[in-house]
Structures are given as structure tokens and as C-alpha cells.
């Protein structure tokens, strides 16, 4: 036995690269196997009869091993991205001409979207922030304060309301958001070009940003996820530059610290799960620089101070202002779904656990409202006692843990179903994929000025007929993570952390199994993943 172990060690099979590649292959294979057991009848609203996770079979184990082996071989056969494939010598100038070329091309391609969906698409969450900004509704933490204040600024500058034609703030928000996206991409491409990105690759990247429909569609969709996605992209891009400066100089200046704090604050206050993104990123950053005591002290103080400020505002301040309404229900969406699945499929439970669920909502309502892929039907049911639930969060968590321990397989199935769109690369949906249109009940009129002026219905050509799974981009990020670890480039992982953490928060607390907008930032950061893979040590 010892001789066999020695032979394996000498062969190099168990080297670091193979171990990390094998782990990724095993996880990716497991995802494909699990995905094959999900059955969805899209003709009806989801129930335990129409959305199911079929039982596994012993043959699945061998299929998993076979697929994992194939994935491993494919990974080993994929050549490492080499910097010289994409980059030449750095360009010393500001390359203003290239910037304006990218800016012009991307703008030209986005204008038809703005004209076709004028004055922009809105969603229910958008309406919530608009009503708070106009003083129609009270402020709550459900609508991120950063996004709501942005609406207040738009109304203060451009005016407007929900009255037909009185859309000053809507006009301004659509133009500003679309322009911000164009500028973000133009600056990013120009930054790469100045670093030596080859002209052909620069042209291809510009064209992708210009014509791939998800970019302009999100530009004209006025919801918080577009702005937050761009902030996540900026944050990741900044972390790449920060990591590079630390590697080169071993130190950073006040400018980098200020940018780090400002972007961290934006991450936290433009999306409620942003505080987890900022916290995890700060911890990974600390690990990256742990041997540099001087720098660790600088960034440690900045991170800790920022986190304390954010926590104080999120809790004592927001609590005093009565902003934190129903936050428990939002953060416990997945446990609520798992508990409902166990109840509706006849899982094991004690009388005490059964009585608690009955106190939150009558049994018949649990059965009638439970949808394996959407928690909203439960939490918005009039019979769901929100006050009782919020007052008994501790008891619910105790009940939930007990149910999971008694029904581990059902708990796993329920979790996989309620997060389906974030881990399965095959499953996709149009739910919250894009929102270029206005919701009818808002009374907001939307005009297709592109058709009006040209006689050509641009919408017919660009409206999605197939939906991409959000999981595709999450798995690209996961692959980048494992590939960098396999190459012993651990510090290059830092810029990928914000997107992976964002994805992780959805895997823990997703209210909808399909909502591309929730992980728009993960999709947007795809060029950052590739940049990390192609970057030198």
C-alpha cells in the first residue's frame, strides 16, 4: 500500500493543478447530473406536482464519475490563456482617438434601444423607489437607499411624476444610465488598449459591448440591478488595478484607499446584499496582503471603519427611522421555501414544528401558495402573518433546522429547486431577464420612436427569443477561480471575489429561482475573469 502511495506521489498525479481541476470537474459534473433530474412543466404555475426533483439512481454515481473524468480531460487540454495572445507593448499616450471610436460605436448601437423603449422600462421595484423619491411612500430598506437617492436627484433636477407625459426624471434616468454604461465600456476598452491590447482584440471587444443585446437592454431597464451591476464591475476592475499596484510597489497611496472606501460604500448602499460582497472581499484582500504588515494596517483600518459605518447605518440608524421592515422574510426566503417543500411533500415533523408553521400561515394556504421556484406567493399571501413571523424569527430558525435534520434529502431538493437558475447552465427563464417595457398598472406611456421615424420595428430584431442561464457566467467565474488556484496565482483571484460573493448570496437567499437581473453583475464581470486568467503572476 505504501509503495502504491509513493508511486502516485512520484508520478505527479496529485499535484496542485490536478487537484484543483479535479474539484472543479467534480462540481461541474454534479451540476449536470442534478440538472437532469429537474422536471418543470412550464404550462402552469409551479407546484410540487409540476416542478420536481426526481430521485437519484445508483447509475447516476457512475455517470457522475464518467462526466467528471471527461470534464477533467477537457480542462487539462485547454491551453492556458497567455498574455502575449492578447497584449503587445503598452502604449504610453492617453489614446484619445481610440476612446472616442469605442464611445461612438457603442453609442450608435445603443441609440435604437433608447428610441424603441422610450422613456425606459420600469419594474415594480423601480416604482417603489420612484414613489419613495416622490414622497408617495415611506422609505424602507427593501429599496436600497443609494438607488432611491439617485431617483430623488433625478426628480430634483428634471422633475416629473407618474402623470402621462410628465416623465422628466424617467427621461433623464434612461439617458444618464445608458450613457454611464457606454462610458464604462469605452473607458474599460481604452484602458486595455493603453495596456497594449492588440487592435484586433480591441475592435472585437468594442463590437461585443456594442451589439450584445443584454448590455443595451439593461441600459434602458430602469431597475436597481443595472446600476449595481456597473458598480460591481467598477469594484472588480479597481481590485484588479489595486492588486497589480500592490504586486508592483508593495504599497498604495491615499488615492487608492479613498477609491476603495467609496466603491465599498456604493456596493453596500446600492443593493442590500452588497454588505456581504464588501465584507467577503475585504477578508480576501486581507489574506492577499497578510504578509505586508504596513499595508494590512492601512487597508484593515479602512475596511473595518467602512464596515462599522455601514452596519451602524443599516441597523441602529435604519431601525430608528423604521426603515428595516420585513427584512427577516427577505433574508430567509430559501429556508421558507425549504420548510414549505417539506410540509407540502409530507416530510417528517414534530407536532411543535407543525403547530408553528400553522401559526405563521394555515396549512391550506401553504399548500395553495407554495411554488418551488418563487417564494413571493407565500410571503405576499394575506394569510401569511408577517408580524408573528418577524417576532418569532428565532423559533422559525429552530423549526427550520429541525425540519432539515429530519428531512435532509427534501431540504436539498427544495434548495436546488429554489436556486435553479443560478446553478444549472441549461435552465433559463424570461422572468426578470430584461425589462425594457413599462408595467401596465403604472400608467406610464412608452413610445417606439424608432419605428415611428424609420418604419422599421427594431424590437422585432433584438427582443430575446432564447434566454441565457445566469449560471453560465457564474460557472465561468468558478472556473477562473479554480484555474487560478491550479496555476498557483492565488492573489489574482481577488477581482473575481465580488462577483462570486454576489452569486453566493443568491444561492443562500434567492427569492426567485430565475432572475437574471439579480446576478447581472456576475455577467458584466466576465471580461474581468478572462483578464485575471491571462494576466501574469
Secondary structure, DSSP 4 states (H G I P E B T S, - for coil): -HHHHHHHHHHTTTSHHHHHHHHHHHHHHHHHHHHHTEEE-TTS---TTTEEEPPP-HHHHHHHHHHHHHHHHHHHHSPPPPHHHHB-SPP-S--HHHHHHHHHHHHHHHHHHHHHTBT-EE-HHHHHHHHHHTTSS---TTS-HHHHHHHHHHHHHH---SSTT--HHHHHHHHHHHHHHHHHHHHHHHHHHHTTB-HHHHHHHHHHHHH-HHHHHHHHEESHHHHHHHHHHHHHHHHHHHHHHHHHHS---HHHHHHHHHHHHHHHHSSTTHHHHHHHHHHHHHHHTTT-HHHHHHHHHHHHHHHHHHHHIIIIIHHHTT---SHHHHHTHHHHHHHHHHHHTT----HHHHHHHHHHS-HHHHHHH-BTTBSHHHHT-TTS-HHHHHHTHHHHHHHHHHHHHH-HHHHHHHHHHHTHHHH-SS---STTT---S--GGG----B-HHHHHHS--HHHHHS-SS---THHHHHHHHHHHHHHHHTT-GGGGHHHHHHHHHHHHHHHH-SBS--GGGGHHHHHTHHHHHHHHHS--
